[in-house]
Amino acid sequence: MKNSKLPVVMLMITLFACQSKLKEDHVVFIIENESNIDLFEKALLVPREKLVSDKENEQPILLTENNDTVPAQRSDMDGNGEWDNLFFLMDLPGQTEKRLTLHWTSESLNWEERTYVRFGVRPSEEDTVRPMKKHTFYPHMLPGVMGYQPYQTDGPSWENDKVGFRHYLDGRNSKDVFGKKQSKMSPRNVGINQEGVTEDNYHVMEDWGRDILSVGTSVGIGGFSLMIDNRVVRLGVTQRDSLNNVAKTIFNVVESGPLFSLTQTEYKDWKPEETDRVYQVSEQTEIWPGFYGYQNTVRFQQLRGDEKGVIGLVNINTDKPLSIMEKGKFTILYTHDKQTYDKEWYLGLALIIPSDIYRGWEMAPKEGQLTDSFLAVVNVNEGTPLTYYSVAAWEMADPGFREEKYFKEYLLDLSEQLSIKPKITIKKN
């Protein structure tokens, strides 16, 4: 089966070992694609409370009617330390129904790693980088003030089998792109030199790929902020600043798994420059295999009502106009050009935004704290989640992306895929 990612011999051995240990107390998932669209590696979630029963210390095994396996991952979506959803991927042809049986086993299951989060911190200039799951960034910890970069790759990076991204946790809060030339995960030590300290060693081509996007004082691809009374402000600062405008930034690696990875970031007491306002902001970033992007969900609190959200699409290395189209439930904003460093390769960049919240776009100011961007303008409401997708498609990952038509067709297909939500019925067997 297409979804089975273990090597054949290993899979046979694993299933043979597990077969006698599968628990008979199981449930059946009936998954229906009621649309006419074929879905490929559709990301599916089943809440834990709907499973009727679960085995806290055992691993799930999903079996098709032909006894093929569908890899699954128990995921902690809310970050409370306990898993709350079962995540898996499935191919679902249009107008079809599939049945999966959920079993439990005490055997260890090792699915191919198709996503992960890299996050390393150098606590002081005398220390080396160490992996961390959670960290708090304070206003005085800007690299220009401290004299060294505390974060591996300037902050966390996350990837799937198609593309990688990184977030500048060092106060800038921009989103950058790691272009990938191979499906396996990039090395864990990217951004660390032989002495074990942080180093920018990822702007040169390696077997896995490299950093490909120039960000500058934009917010990159998918970075966000607010427009207050028609004036754009920045969540965070630029490299030239000496004090962050966020009192405390808390980053947490919630999930880093073979099929699904998730991070959470909280921005406490954000005080935009030249305002008397204080906002609380939270961000949840998710990635799963099979597409050239990530999903981002943002919540703003303490809004006054005259704010709009802005989501950035950097335009430093393109003079082409922004292209806009609609498909399914989404509005797509994209550029396609040789917009990597030194304009060496073709790169398609896009934002996929729910049409019901999209309110047009603005060009970022030529000077100031947030520049060099097309800014998608969206409605924001107190505490209401704002979810969108950011896409980066590099020609070295797929030669088809050299052509704008190919990239455009990919975006239309992806938006259509994202618009369709299969129906899942759960029955006790």
C-alpha positions in Angstrom: 0.0 0.0 0.0 1.3 3.5 -0.9 1.1 4.7 2.7 3.2 1.9 4.2 6.6 3.4 4.8 8.5 0.7 6.5 10.8 -1.3 4.2 9.0 -4.5 3.1 11.1 -7.0 5.1 11.0 -4.9 8.2 7.3 -4.4 7.8 6.7 -8.1 7.5 8.8 -8.9 10.5 7.1 -6.2 12.6 3.6 -7.3 11.7 4.4 -10.9 12.2 5.7 -10.1 15.7 2.8 -7.9 16.5 0.0 -10.1 15.1 -0.3 -12.3 18.1 -0.1 -9.3 20.5 -2.9 -7.2 18.8 -5.6 -6.4 21.2 -9.1 -7.5 20.2 -10.7 -4.5 21.8 -10.6 -2.2 18.7 -12.7 0.2 16.6 -13.4 0.7 12.9 -12.9 4.0 11.1 -15.2 4.4 8.0 -13.6 7.2 6.0 -15.6 8.7 3.1 -14.5 11.1 0.4 -17.8 12.5 -0.7 -16.2 14.8 -3.3 -15.3 13.9 -6.9 -11.7 14.9 -6.2 -9.0 12.2 -5.6 -7.2 13.0 -2.3 -3.5 12.1 -2.0 -1.9 11.6 1.5 -4.8 13.5 3.0 -4.0 14.5 6.6 -6.6 13.0 8.9 -7.2 13.5 12.7 -9.3 11.4 15.0 -9.8 12.9 18.5 -8.8 10.6 21.3 -12.2 10.8 23.1 -13.9 9.3 20.0 -11.8 6.2 20.0 -14.1 4.5 22.6 -11.0 3.0 24.2 -7.3 3.5 24.0 -4.1 2.0 25.5 -2.0 4.6 27.2 1.2 2.7 27.0 0.7 0.9 23.7 1.1 1.9 20.1 -1.7 2.1 17.5 -1.8 0.0 14.4 -4.2 0.9 11.6 -5.1 -2.0 9.2 -6.9 -1.8 5.9 -9.4 -4.5 4.9 -6.5 -6.2 3.1 -4.4 -6.1 6.3 -2.1 -3.4 4.9 -0.8 -1.0 7.5 -1.4 2.8 7.5 1.3 4.5 9.7 -0.3 6.5 12.5 1.0 8.9 15.2 -0.4 9.8 18.6 -0.2 13.5 18.8 -0.4 16.1 21.6 -2.1 19.0 19.8 -2.8 21.2 22.9 0.7 20.8 24.4 -0.5 19.5 27.8 1.8 16.5 27.7 -0.8 14.0 26.9 -1.8 12.8 23.4 -5.2 13.9 22.3 -5.4 13.0 18.6 -4.5 10.1 16.3 -2.9 11.4 13.1 -2.5 9.5 9.8 -2.3 10.0 6.1 -4.5 8.3 3.4 -5.1 8.3 -0.3 -8.8 8.6 -0.9 -10.2 8.5 -4.5 -13.2 10.6 -5.1 -16.6 9.2 -4.2 -15.1 6.3 -2.3 -15.2 4.8 1.2 -12.4 3.1 3.1 -12.4 1.1 6.3 -9.6 1.0 8.8 -9.4 -1.1 11.9 -7.5 0.3 14.9 -5.6 -2.2 17.0 -3.1 -1.7 19.8 0.3 -3.4 20.4 3.0 -3.3 23.0 5.6 -3.7 20.2 7.7 -0.7 19.2 6.8 0.7 15.8 9.4 2.8 13.9 7.9 4.6 10.9 10.0 6.4 8.4 10.8 9.9 9.6 9.0 12.4 7.3 8.8 15.4 9.5 10.8 16.8 12.4 11.7 20.0 14.4 15.3 21.1 15.0 15.8 23.5 18.0 19.1 24.1 19.7 20.2 26.7 22.2 23.6 28.1 23.2 22.9 29.3 26.8 26.0 31.5 27.0 29.0 32.5 24.9 31.0 29.9 26.8 28.6 27.1 26.1 28.0 24.9 23.2 24.6 24.3 21.5 22.3 21.8 23.2 18.9 20.5 22.0 15.9 21.9 23.8 12.2 21.4 23.8 11.2 24.7 25.5 12.8 28.0 25.9 12.0 31.6 26.8 13.5 34.6 25.0 13.7 37.9 26.9 14.0 41.5 25.4 17.7 41.9 26.2 18.7 38.6 24.5 19.1 40.1 21.0 22.2 38.7 19.3 23.5 42.2 18.6 23.4 43.0 22.3 24.7 39.7 23.6 27.5 39.5 21.1 26.6 36.0 19.9 23.7 34.1 18.3 22.0 31.9 21.0 20.0 29.8 18.6 20.9 27.2 16.1 19.7 28.4 12.7 18.7 31.6 14.4 15.7 29.8 15.9 13.7 26.6 15.4 13.5 24.9 12.0 10.9 22.4 10.9 10.6 20.3 7.7 8.9 17.5 5.9 10.0 15.4 3.0 9.5 18.3 0.6 10.7 21.6 2.2 12.1 23.1 5.4 11.4 26.4 7.2 12.9 28.3 10.0 11.7 31.0 12.4 13.9 33.8 13.7 13.2 33.5 17.4 15.9 36.1 18.1 13.4 38.9 18.0 12.8 39.2 14.3 10.0 36.7 14.1 10.5 36.2 10.3 9.9 32.9 8.4 12.7 31.7 6.2 13.1 28.7 3.8 15.4 25.7 3.6 15.3 24.3 0.1 15.6 20.5 0.1 17.1 18.3 -2.7 16.2 15.0 -1.0 13.2 13.6 0.9 15.1 12.5 4.0 15.5 14.8 6.9 18.4 17.3 6.9 21.3 16.7 9.4 20.6 17.5 13.0 23.8 19.6 13.2 22.9 22.2 10.5 23.8 25.6 12.0 26.5 24.2 14.4 30.2 24.1 13.6 32.9 21.6 14.7 33.4 23.4 18.0 29.7 22.9 18.8 28.7 26.6 18.6 26.2 28.4 16.4 27.4 29.2 12.9 25.8 30.3 9.7 27.0 27.3 7.6 23.7 26.7 5.8 24.0 29.3 3.0 26.2 26.9 1.0 24.9 24.0 -1.0 25.0 20.6 0.6 23.6 17.2 -0.4 20.4 17.9 1.5 20.0 21.5 0.2 20.5 25.0 1.8 18.9 28.2 2.9 17.6 29.8 -0.2 15.5 32.9 0.7 16.6 36.5 1.4 14.4 37.9 4.2 15.9 41.2 5.2 13.5 43.4 7.2 10.4 41.6 5.8 8.7 38.9 7.8 9.6 36.2 5.2 7.0 33.8 3.9 4.1 33.5 6.4 5.4 35.8 9.1 2.6 37.9 10.5 1.7 41.1 12.4 -1.0 43.8 12.7 -2.2 46.9 10.9 -3.4 49.4 13.4 -5.6 52.1 12.1 -4.1 51.5 8.6 -0.5 51.6 9.9 1.7 48.5 9.7 3.5 47.6 12.9 6.0 44.7 13.5 5.7 41.9 16.0 9.3 42.1 17.2 12.3 44.0 15.9 15.0 44.1 13.3 18.7 43.4 13.5 19.5 47.0 14.1 17.4 47.3 17.3 18.8 46.9 20.8 15.6 46.0 22.7 12.7 43.7 21.8 9.1 45.0 22.0 7.8 41.7 23.2 8.3 41.2 27.0 8.6 37.5 26.8 8.6 35.0 23.9 8.0 31.3 25.0 8.7 28.7 22.4 7.8 25.0 22.8 8.4 21.9 20.6 5.1 20.1 21.2 5.5 17.3 18.7 8.4 16.2 16.5 7.3 13.0 15.0 7.6 10.9 11.9 4.3 11.9 10.4 3.4 15.2 12.1 5.3 18.0 13.9 4.0 21.0 15.8 5.4 24.0 17.6 3.8 26.7 19.8 5.0 30.2 20.4 3.6 32.7 22.9 4.3 36.4 22.6 3.6 38.0 26.0 2.9 41.7 26.3 3.8 42.9 22.8 3.9 46.7 22.7 4.0 47.9 19.1 6.2 51.0 18.6 4.6 54.4 18.9 1.4 53.0 20.4 0.0 52.7 23.9 -1.2 49.2 23.2 -0.3 45.8 24.7 -1.3 42.6 22.9 -1.0 38.9 23.8 -0.3 36.7 20.7 -0.1 32.9 20.3 1.1 30.9 17.3 0.8 27.2 16.4 2.9 25.9 13.5 2.1 22.5 12.0 3.7 20.4 9.2 3.0 17.0 7.8 4.4 15.1 4.7 3.6 15.5 1.1 3.2 19.3 0.5 5.6 22.2 0.0 4.4 24.2 2.9 3.2 24.5 6.5 0.1 25.5 8.4 0.1 28.4 10.8 -2.6 29.3 13.3 -2.5 32.7 15.1 -4.6 34.2 17.9 -4.6 37.8 19.0 -5.9 39.0 22.4 -6.6 42.5 23.8 -7.7 43.8 20.4 -9.4 47.2 20.3 -11.3 46.7 17.1 -9.4 48.9 14.6 -6.9 46.2 13.8 -6.4 44.1 10.7 -4.0 41.1 10.5 -1.2 41.1 7.9 0.6 38.1 6.6 3.8 38.6 4.7 5.1 37.3 1.4 8.7 38.7 0.9 9.4 40.3 -2.5 13.1 41.4 -2.2 14.2 39.5 -5.3 11.3 39.9 -7.6 10.0 42.9 -9.6 7.0 40.9 -10.8 3.5 41.9 -9.6 1.6 39.8 -7.1 -0.7 37.1 -8.6 -4.0 36.3 -7.0 -6.5 33.4 -7.7 -9.2 31.5 -5.9 -9.8 27.8 -5.5 -12.1 25.9 -3.2 -12.4 27.8 0.1 -9.2 29.7 -0.4 -7.6 32.8 -1.9 -4.1 32.2 -3.2 -1.5 35.0 -3.4 1.7 34.0 -5.1 4.9 35.1 -6.8 7.2 33.0 -9.2 10.6 34.2 -10.1 14.3 33.6 -9.6 13.9 35.0 -6.1 16.5 33.0 -4.2 19.8 34.5 -3.2 21.6 36.1 -6.1 18.5 35.2 -8.2 20.1 31.9 -8.9 17.1 29.5 -8.9 13.4 29.7 -9.5 11.3 29.7 -6.4 7.5 29.9 -6.1 6.2 31.5 -2.9 2.5 31.6 -1.9 0.0 32.2 0.9 -3.2 30.2 0.9 -5.8 32.1 3.0 -9.4 31.3 3.8 -11.5 33.5 1.4 -14.0 34.4 4.1 -11.3 36.4 6.1 -9.3 37.8 3.2 -9.6 41.5 2.8 -7.1 42.3 0.0 -3.5 43.1 0.1 -1.1 46.0 0.7 2.5 46.8 -0.3 4.7 47.0 2.8 6.3 50.4 3.4 9.6 51.1 1.7 11.1 52.0 5.0 10.5 51.2 8.6 10.3 48.0 10.8 8.5 45.9 8.2 9.4 46.2 4.5 10.0 44.3 1.3 6.7 42.4 1.3 3.3 41.9 -0.2 1.0 41.9 2.8 -2.2 39.9 2.8 -4.8 41.8 4.9 -7.2 39.6 6.9 -9.9 40.0 9.5 -8.8 39.4 13.1 -11.2 38.9 16.1 -10.5 38.6 19.8 -9.1 35.1 20.5 -10.4 33.7 17.2 -7.9 31.4 15.5 -6.6 32.6 12.1 -5.3 29.7 10.1 -3.5 29.9 6.8 -0.8 28.1 4.7 2.6 29.2 3.5 4.2 27.5 0.5 7.8 27.5 -0.9 8.4 25.4 -4.1 12.0 25.3 -5.3 13.2 24.1 -8.7 15.9 22.0 -7.1 13.2 20.0 -5.2 11.1 19.5 -8.4 12.4 20.8 -11.8 8.7 21.4 -12.7 8.8 24.5 -10.5 10.9 26.3 -13.0 7.7 27.0 -14.8 5.1 29.3 -13.4 2.3 27.3 -15.0 3.4 24.2 -13.1 3.6 26.1 -9.8 0.2 27.7 -10.4 -1.4 24.3 -11.1 0.2 22.9 -8.0 -1.3 25.7 -5.9 -4.7 25.2 -7.4 -4.6 21.5 -6.7 -3.2 21.9 -3.1 -6.0 24.5 -2.3 -8.6 22.1 -3.6 -7.1 19.3 -1.5 -7.1 21.4 1.6 -10.7 22.4 1.0 -12.1 18.9 1.2 -12.8 17.4 4.6 -13.5 13.6 4.5 -16.2 12.2 6.8 -15.0 9.9 9.5 -17.4 7.5 11.2 -16.2 5.5 14.2 -17.8 2.2 15.2 -17.0 -0.3 17.9 -16.1 -3.6 16.3 
